[in-house]
Amino acid sequence: MAWKSRTRSLQVFDTELSADTVEWCPVSPHHNILACGTYQLQKGAGEEGGTPSRTGRLYLFEFRRDVSMRPPLTELQSKDTAAILDLKWCHVPVSGKAVLGLAAATGELQLHSLLESQEGSCCLQTLSSQTVGAERLALSLDWSTGRMDSSSDVRVVCSDSAGCISVLSLEEGSLMTVSQWKAHDFEAWISAFSYWDTQLAYSGGDDCKLKGWDLRVGPSSPTFISKRHSMGVCSIHSNPHREHILATGSYDEHVLLWDGRNMKQPFSETSMGGGVWRLKWHPTHPHLLLAACMHNDFHVLHCQPATGSGSACPVVASYILHNSLAYGADWSRLSLEEPSPCPPPAAEPKKSVTESGGHLRIQYESPTASFDTSLEDDAGRYIPESTPSPASSAAVLAHNPDAEASSLSCLLASCSFYDHMLHVWRWDWTPEEAQQEPE
């Protein structure tokens, strides 16, 4: 398979604290809203043995393409919090508002509502909080709404550093713990729902085990236990477009694809060259999988060739401009062919990333020449990206997930840990079939 693929950096932001999770809002009309969470371990004061503390900060950004000579990302809000291990937006509105879930180092699962001011700006306001246990870190969360279905009960699954899994319900804006059980011998790094049957949940732990759970029969015994990964399992994502398809990643540097009806063996295995901390299926394209690979950057896998053959998934794009551990990554639903939603003319943003000192000039040499690497000109002025042609529109995917677009233009965000950097970038992709269309 051949293709034309190009990734381009649009903007870089210094989060000051170590960045580990980033999430675009999936709820319309807020697809241009981006949240980023950070985690910083502070050594205890005084002599050795002092109790360390974990602090964090929650950022909220707006992405706008209608400003020609300013960076597209504007910081709307920052809130100092406990250290943040994971962020996930609910896929559907809750009481008419977008809601962001946060897994905190205090063992709390927090919910924050996205509020709009009369001027058109947005901010996050705390909605609810529930502690999943004492002396533990909440490590991950997932919503039961992955197929954008608001007709069923909205629930959250959460994993923690004590090896426990918690299922919580959301009723009238408040979180209530429905069940909790010991699932893993060590840290339960990840938990996730099956988006096709939300009575099924999955978990992965530092004990190298991947487990399935049927919430209808209780947590007394898992539906399966897999030791196929050779190291800790730290990422799981159910495909919202293809029933039964599950992706898992591990510190063993492999992405496995599974058919949920046969969890004895994966049907595909791909070596990534770095621990796979996060996996994200594309929001509209059924075969594209984004992987954050810790020591080996960010990559996009095309999983369709592996579905029938059992082969490894080819990498169709890589983003290599981070200089530290690749942790957080996400796709935006925002179309790059249309202007992003913007407030009325009277509204003024809190501050641009340039004004806040967060927009950095970066220059890298790329042997493939596939990256736009200078974000500013010699005078320090922002260089806006050129407007893509309508021919590159991927809007067809929003209406028919089974359709293959002739070309695809995607907006993504990623963050890296020790250099505390958030990157916003785009990926343009034309499969071989589209390049060879007959005249």
Helices and strands as residue ranges (DSSP letters): E 3-14, E 19-24, E 33-38, E 40-42, E 53-63, E 73-82, E 84-89, E 99-104, E 108-116, E 122-131, E 138-143, E 155-160, E 164-171, E 174-182, E 190-193, E 200-204, E 210-214, E 224-226, E 233-238, E 245-250, E 254-259, E 268-271, E 278-281, E 288-292, E 298-302, H 304-309, E 315-319, E 326-331, E 351-352, G 390-392, H 396-399, E 408-416, E 421-431, H 432-435
